[in-house]
């Protein structure tokens, strides 16, 4: 990664954070909880930039401009809202599960081969 890429990434992130700070307080609170949830669940797209988070801010800006509250946009179950957003995304949990399955299958194959 070049220095210029790092600088551009930081500029993009700062602009994103500034957009979040412009949201009404209830949206800021819900956004921060969504951000925490997504970082814990770990959709892989979060590595590639802020596209997913930026899309949420777009949605929140639109909701705020229509005079809706944050929970009117997301629904009262914010985790379910997040899960719906990332339902087709590969997560770190998926990768971990695949690795465990692979290791178990490899170990089972060794056991099976020894008993033959």
Secondary structure, 3 states (H helix, E strand, C coil): CCHHHHHHHHHHHHHHHHHHHHCCHHHHHHHHHHHHHHHHHCEHHHHHCCHHHHHHHHHHHHHHHCCCCHHHHHCCCHHHHHHHHCCCCCEHHHHHHHHHHHHHHHHHHHHHHHHC
